[in-house]
Amino acid sequence: MIEFTLPDMSCGHCVRTVTQTVQQIDATATLDIDLPARRVRIASAQPADAFIAALTEEGYPPAAAAPAA
């Protein structure tokens, strides 16, 4: 599971764009989006870097991940 915080994701249009961007990388990926927390979890066999690059290009660069507790 890949998890990102997307500080610029703030509305339903953003969710739709993020979903479409992820599905362009992996059409079989499943997403769990928490809009109030601006967090997206992606279940995919593709590398996280592919999603980071695509999301950044679409205007939703992921914030640096916090270290796991």
Secondary structure, 3 states (H helix, E strand, C coil): CEEEECCCCCCHHHHHHHHHHHHHHCCCCEEEEECCCCEEEEECCCCHHHHHHHHHHCCCCCCCCCCCC
